[in-house]
Amino acid sequence: MTATEFKLSLMEQFIRGFIEIDKDNNELIDKQELVKYCQQNKLDMKQIDPWIARFDTDKDGKVSLEEFCRGFGLKVSEVRLEKEELKRDKEGRVSKLPPDIQIIAATMSKAKQYNICCKFKELLDKTGRTGDEVRTVANNLKAFLDSEYGRVWQVVILTGSYWMNFSHEPFLSIQFKYSNYVCLLWRTPSS
């Protein structure tokens, strides 16, 4: 199954919006760019001035990436990384998932999906799949995620039905199936 993008949270939509508005990649959005974006996407034009007022802390008529991130409590480096990964996704410069992995839901880039799913598959395939071994897979996968994508990751591996509702850092959640295992992964705020 092809990796698919699922409904983004409101925060993720805001971040994607900033990335899409900043077409010249100067990490600044001015009123003209906002007006054009709102017109193209049929958004409420009355939100433009309040949006600029909220984020334009230095009152220069522009919202910088730093101001935007500060306003939402985001890390600039992570938004820049998301922008680069989104660009690679759009250009098709991402490896395809193995056919035996099925994405259930994901808000992360396809590059992260590939790396994480393949790491889980690699870890699991080295085991006899006993309870203790799968617990070790969960521990090792969490250590990999914390090291590769920053702390604090939650890892759930299960075989069966589940229902869930959770909060996570923007663009850092995935649920996928491999063999008879479902893997639920998300990063929670660390500060």
Secondary structure as GFF3:
##gff-version 3
##sequence-region A 1 191
A	DSSP	alpha_helix	10	21	.	.	.	ID=ss1
A	DSSP	beta_strand	28	30	.	.	.	ID=ss2
A	DSSP	alpha_helix	31	40	.	.	.	ID=ss3
A	DSSP	three_ten_helix	45	47	.	.	.	ID=ss4
A	DSSP	alpha_helix	48	55	.	.	.	ID=ss5
A	DSSP	beta_strand	62	64	.	.	.	ID=ss6
A	DSSP	alpha_helix	65	72	.	.	.	ID=ss7
A	DSSP	alpha_helix	76	91	.	.	.	ID=ss8
A	DSSP	beta_strand	101	106	.	.	.	ID=ss9
A	DSSP	alpha_helix	110	125	.	.	.	ID=ss10
A	DSSP	alpha_helix	131	149	.	.	.	ID=ss11
A	DSSP	beta_strand	153	158	.	.	.	ID=ss12
A	DSSP	beta_strand	173	178	.	.	.	ID=ss13
A	DSSP	beta_strand	181	187	.	.	.	ID=ss14
###
